[in-house]
Amino acid sequence: MDFAAFHQMHRPRYVREAERWLRSRADAEDAVDDAFVQLAEEWPQILRAENPAAYAWRVVRNRVIDHARARGRRATVMDSAVFETVTLHEAEDAFEVIEQNLRLFRAIAALSERQQDIVRLRYCEGYSIAEVAFHLGITEAGVRSHERYARQRLREIYTTSAEEEERS
């Protein structure tokens, strides 16, 4: 694939993902642009890779983390608006919704990096299992397996967190 075509096809999605992590459109664009500079320099070698899109994803993710660290922050991988179980304007008790969301965000943060990526791509971006597999450079069976374990782990963490908060 031509680099310009790859850039045009993937940049908008990468910027959206980076913005979720960095909480700033400008920072996200900077990080993604830096990643694409690196990708352009390495493009001939990347094309020889088994899955150029998976390699590019790793480069983008690393650049986002670099940008977050340079600003003295930690890259957050979940967008608070995405995982709301009920929107605040529909809620009877807005504080309860906020507490539930915070428990969920803490649970997601406790997942492995791979599981966080899969949860984000499947549930935030709405990717199919095949699309997630392609972007992460793993098999569809691997995506299903990681997703199953992530969901199981989220249930465990989320339930334990809710029980602990009820006791206090």
C-alpha positions as CSV (number, residue, x, y, z in Angstrom):
1,M,0.0,0.0,0.0
2,D,1.1,3.5,-0.8
3,F,2.1,5.5,2.3
4,A,-0.2,8.4,1.3
5,A,-3.2,6.1,1.0
6,F,-2.4,4.5,4.4
7,H,-2.1,7.9,6.0
8,Q,-5.4,9.1,4.6
9,M,-7.2,5.9,5.6
10,H,-5.8,5.6,9.2
11,R,-5.0,9.1,10.4
12,P,-8.6,10.2,11.4
13,R,-9.1,7.1,13.4
14,Y,-5.7,7.3,15.1
15,V,-6.3,11.0,16.0
16,R,-9.7,10.0,17.6
17,E,-8.0,7.3,19.6
18,A,-5.1,9.6,20.6
19,E,-7.5,12.3,21.7
20,R,-9.3,9.8,24.0
21,W,-5.9,9.1,25.6
22,L,-4.5,12.6,25.8
23,R,-7.8,14.5,26.3
24,S,-6.6,17.2,23.8
25,R,-7.2,17.4,20.1
26,A,-4.0,19.4,19.5
27,D,-1.8,17.0,21.5
28,A,-3.5,14.0,19.7
29,E,-2.7,15.5,16.3
30,D,0.9,16.2,17.4
31,A,1.4,12.6,18.6
32,V,-0.2,11.1,15.5
33,D,1.8,13.3,13.2
34,D,5.0,12.3,15.0
35,A,4.0,8.7,14.6
36,F,3.4,9.2,10.9
37,V,6.8,10.8,10.5
38,Q,8.4,7.7,12.0
39,L,6.2,5.5,9.8
40,A,7.1,7.4,6.7
41,E,10.8,7.0,7.4
42,E,10.4,3.3,8.0
43,W,7.7,2.6,5.3
44,P,9.7,0.3,3.1
45,Q,10.6,-1.9,6.1
46,I,7.0,-1.7,7.5
47,L,5.6,-3.0,4.2
48,R,7.7,-6.2,4.6
49,A,6.1,-6.7,8.0
50,E,3.4,-9.4,8.4
51,N,0.9,-6.8,9.4
52,P,1.8,-3.1,8.7
53,A,-1.4,-1.8,10.3
54,A,-0.6,-3.6,13.6
55,Y,3.0,-2.2,13.5
56,A,1.6,1.3,12.8
57,W,-0.9,1.0,15.8
58,R,2.0,0.2,18.1
59,V,4.0,3.2,16.8
60,V,1.0,5.5,17.4
61,R,0.4,4.1,20.9
62,N,4.0,4.6,21.8
63,R,4.0,8.2,20.5
64,V,0.9,9.0,22.5
65,I,2.5,7.6,25.7
66,D,5.6,9.7,24.9
67,H,3.5,12.8,24.5
68,A,1.7,12.2,27.7
69,R,4.9,11.7,29.6
70,A,6.5,14.8,28.1
71,R,3.6,16.8,29.6
72,G,3.9,15.1,33.0
73,R,0.8,13.2,32.6
74,R,-0.3,9.6,32.2
75,A,-2.1,8.6,29.1
76,T,-5.6,7.5,30.0
77,V,-7.1,4.8,27.8
78,M,-10.8,5.2,28.4
79,D,-13.1,8.0,27.5
80,S,-15.5,8.7,30.3
81,A,-18.4,9.5,27.9
82,V,-18.1,6.1,26.1
83,F,-18.7,3.8,29.0
84,E,-21.6,5.6,30.6
85,T,-24.2,3.0,31.6
86,V,-26.8,5.7,31.7
87,T,-26.4,9.3,30.6
88,L,-26.5,11.9,33.3
89,H,-29.5,13.7,31.9
90,E,-31.5,10.4,32.0
91,A,-30.4,9.4,35.5
92,E,-32.5,9.6,38.6
93,D,-29.4,9.9,40.7
94,A,-26.5,11.5,38.8
95,F,-24.0,10.8,41.5
96,E,-24.8,7.1,41.4
97,V,-24.1,7.1,37.7
98,I,-20.8,8.9,38.3
99,E,-19.8,6.4,41.0
100,Q,-20.7,3.5,38.7
101,N,-18.6,4.9,35.9
102,L,-15.7,5.5,38.2
103,R,-15.8,1.9,39.3
104,L,-15.9,0.8,35.7
105,F,-13.0,3.0,34.7
106,R,-10.9,1.7,37.6
107,A,-11.7,-1.8,36.6
108,I,-10.7,-1.2,33.0
109,A,-7.5,0.4,34.1
110,A,-6.7,-2.8,35.9
111,L,-6.8,-4.9,32.7
112,S,-3.7,-5.8,30.8
113,E,-2.7,-3.4,28.0
114,R,-3.9,-5.9,25.3
115,Q,-7.2,-6.3,27.0
116,Q,-7.6,-2.5,27.3
117,D,-6.9,-2.1,23.6
118,I,-9.5,-4.8,22.8
119,V,-12.2,-3.3,25.0
120,R,-11.6,0.1,23.6
121,L,-11.6,-0.9,20.0
122,R,-14.6,-3.2,20.4
123,Y,-16.8,-1.1,22.6
124,C,-15.6,2.5,22.0
125,E,-14.9,2.3,18.3
126,G,-17.3,-0.5,17.4
127,Y,-14.7,-2.5,15.5
128,S,-15.6,-6.1,14.6
129,I,-13.5,-8.9,15.9
130,A,-11.8,-9.2,12.4
131,E,-11.0,-5.4,12.5
132,V,-9.5,-5.6,16.0
133,A,-7.4,-8.6,15.0
134,F,-6.1,-6.8,12.0
135,H,-5.2,-3.6,13.9
136,L,-3.6,-5.4,16.8
137,G,-1.9,-8.0,14.6
138,I,-3.4,-11.0,16.4
139,T,-5.8,-13.7,15.3
140,E,-9.5,-13.5,15.6
141,A,-9.4,-16.3,18.1
142,G,-6.9,-14.3,20.1
143,V,-9.3,-11.3,20.1
144,R,-12.2,-13.5,21.3
145,S,-10.1,-15.0,24.0
146,H,-8.7,-11.7,25.3
147,E,-12.2,-10.2,25.2
148,R,-13.7,-13.1,27.1
149,Y,-11.0,-12.9,29.8
150,A,-11.3,-9.1,29.9
151,R,-15.1,-9.2,30.4
152,Q,-14.7,-11.9,33.1
153,R,-12.0,-9.8,34.9
154,L,-14.1,-6.6,34.6
155,R,-17.1,-8.4,36.2
156,E,-14.8,-9.6,39.1
157,I,-13.2,-6.2,39.6
158,Y,-16.4,-4.2,39.2
159,T,-18.4,-6.4,41.5
160,T,-15.7,-6.4,44.2
161,S,-15.4,-2.6,43.9
162,A,-19.2,-2.1,44.3
163,E,-19.3,-4.4,47.3
164,E,-16.4,-2.6,49.0
165,E,-18.1,0.7,48.5
166,E,-21.4,-0.5,49.9
167,R,-19.7,-1.7,53.0
168,S,-18.0,1.7,53.6
